[in-house]
Amino acid sequence: MTEKISGVCFSIGRNPPTHLAEQALQLVAQDAEAIRTYSFEPYHDRALRHGLKVVPECWIGNDMAINRACMDELIAGAKKY
């Protein structure tokens, strides 16, 4: 059995066509255990179907309103999953 890398940063856009997201996740799942994203959506459920773990993050910058919205999204996602 070939060892997989622990994870990769993953993004192909906020609203990729379904077939492109599926192809990309299938490719990544061959060699990685997890993906890192900047939110739960739109990849979380799709990644789980491919056997990947998801590590969501948010980018913290100098706009406190955007930072708060990002943190709220992560908290809501954590409660959902």
C-alpha positions as semicolon CSV with decimal commas, in nm:
position;residue;x (nm);y (nm);z (nm)
1;M;0,000;0,000;0,000
2;T;0,129;0,344;-0,092
3;E;0,131;0,603;0,184
4;K;-0,075;0,914;0,127
5;I;0,030;1,267;0,212
6;S;-0,159;1,409;0,506
7;G;-0,330;1,690;0,318
8;V;-0,332;1,956;0,050
9;C;-0,469;2,307;0,011
10;F;-0,769;2,275;-0,219
11;S;-0,965;2,531;-0,417
12;I;-1,099;2,539;-0,768
13;G;-1,323;2,840;-0,713
14;R;-1,627;2,920;-0,503
15;N;-1,887;2,770;-0,740
16;P;-1,712;2,522;-0,969
17;P;-1,912;2,307;-1,210
18;T;-2,001;1,984;-1,031
19;H;-1,813;1,761;-1,273
20;L;-1,490;1,960;-1,230
21;A;-1,513;1,950;-0,850
22;E;-1,577;1,576;-0,856
23;Q;-1,285;1,512;-1,090
24;A;-1,049;1,725;-0,880
25;L;-1,153;1,562;-0,552
26;Q;-1,123;1,215;-0,702
27;L;-0,770;1,297;-0,816
28;V;-0,668;1,441;-0,478
29;A;-0,823;1,146;-0,289
30;Q;-0,581;0,911;-0,463
31;D;-0,281;1,071;-0,291
32;A;-0,405;1,271;0,008
33;E;-0,597;1,204;0,328
34;A;-0,740;1,555;0,369
35;I;-0,803;1,888;0,201
36;R;-0,767;2,234;0,353
37;T;-1,024;2,489;0,242
38;Y;-1,121;2,842;0,337
39;S;-1,476;2,738;0,428
40;F;-1,695;2,432;0,465
41;E;-1,872;2,487;0,137
42;P;-1,886;2,402;-0,145
43;Y;-1,647;2,109;-0,105
44;H;-1,716;1,953;0,234
45;D;-1,987;1,699;0,149
46;R;-1,822;1,610;-0,181
47;A;-1,485;1,555;-0,014
48;L;-1,639;1,323;0,245
49;R;-1,788;1,110;-0,033
50;H;-1,436;1,066;-0,168
51;G;-1,304;0,957;0,172
52;L;-1,124;1,283;0,241
53;K;-1,112;1,471;0,570
54;V;-1,174;1,845;0,551
55;V;-0,982;2,110;0,745
56;P;-1,170;2,438;0,703
57;E;-0,999;2,769;0,776
58;C;-1,066;3,134;0,732
59;W;-0,839;3,411;0,623
60;I;-0,799;3,674;0,893
61;G;-0,716;4,015;0,758
62;N;-0,761;4,375;0,870
63;D;-1,137;4,398;0,792
64;M;-1,303;4,296;1,118
65;A;-1,649;4,255;0,959
66;I;-1,515;4,005;0,706
67;N;-1,317;3,830;0,979
68;R;-1,631;3,796;1,193
69;A;-1,836;3,662;0,900
70;C;-1,567;3,405;0,825
71;M;-1,546;3,293;1,188
72;D;-1,926;3,269;1,208
73;E;-1,926;3,049;0,897
74;L;-1,667;2,816;1,053
75;I;-1,861;2,793;1,380
76;A;-2,186;2,718;1,196
77;G;-2,012;2,451;0,989
78;A;-1,858;2,292;1,297
79;K;-2,202;2,269;1,458
80;K;-2,348;2,117;1,140
81;Y;-2,078;1,852;1,097
